[in-house]
Amino acid sequence: RLNKKLEIVGVVATMYDARKVLNREVVETIIKYFGKKVFKTMIRDNVALAEAPASRKDIFEYNPRSSGAKDYLRLCKEIIERIETEEA
C-alpha cells in the first residue's frame, strides 16, 4: 500500500540453532510460505553477534572468525548472486 514498487529479494532466518526442534520447525514453515525467497544461508545464534554492538563494532571488526561473521559474509554473497541472476 505504501510502496508499491517495493520488492522482497529474500527472507533470512536469524538466531538459528539447528539443535532446537522449534528452530527447525519455524524454518520449515517459513520455507513453506515463502518458498524460493528463503535464503539458504541462515544466521546461526552465537555470542559474538550479541557482543559486537556493545563494543560499537560490526561483527567483521569484532570477531571476523566467528560463525556470525562467516554466516553474514555467506549471506552477502548469496544476495549478490541472487540479484545478479534476477537481473540477467
N, C-alpha and C positions, 0 to 999 in steps of 0.2 A: 504494500500500500504506500509506503513512504519512499521507497527507492525501487522502482520497477525494473531498473537496469541492473540491480544488484544480483550477482550470480554466485552461488556457493561452489567453490572449487573442490572442496572436500571436507570431510569430518575426521577429527583426530580424537582418539581415545587417550586420555591422560591419567596419571596416577594409577597406572595399570600394574597389577600384581597377578601373574599367571597362577600363583599358588592358591588364590582365592576363587572359590566357585562363583561367588556373586560377580566378581570382575569379569570372569569368562562369560557368564550369562548375559551381563549387560552388553558386552561387545557383540555377542551373538544377536541380541535384539537390535542393536544399532545397525549391524550389517543387514539384517532382515528388512529394516525400514529404509536405509539409505543405499544399500547395495554397493555398487562400484564407486560410489562417492567416498566411502570409508578408506582412508589411507591404510596401507599395510603396516606402516611404522606406527607403533604405539609407544607412548612416552611412559617408561616404567617409573614407578614410585621409588624415589631414592632421597636420602638425606641431603645430598649436595644441592638438589633443586630447592629445598626448603631453606638451606643456609645461605645460598648466594645472595638473595635480596637483602638479608640482614647485613651483609658485608658491602652492600651497594655495588655489587658486581653482577654481570650476567654469568650464566653457567660456564661459558667458554673462558672467561677470565678467572672465575673462582676455582673450577676444577675441570679442566678440559679432558681429563681421562675418565671422568665419571660416566656412569651409564646414562645419566640425564643429558650430558653434552653429546655423547655418541648418538643417542636417540634423536635429539633435536637436529643434529647435523644430517643424519639419515633422512629425517622428515623434510628438511630443506631441499635435499637432493631430489626426493620423491615429488615434492611440489613443483620444482623447476621442470622435472621430466614430464609431469602431467600437463603443465601449462604449454610446454613446447609441443607435446603430442596433440593437444587440442587445437593449437594454432596451425598445425600442419595440415 
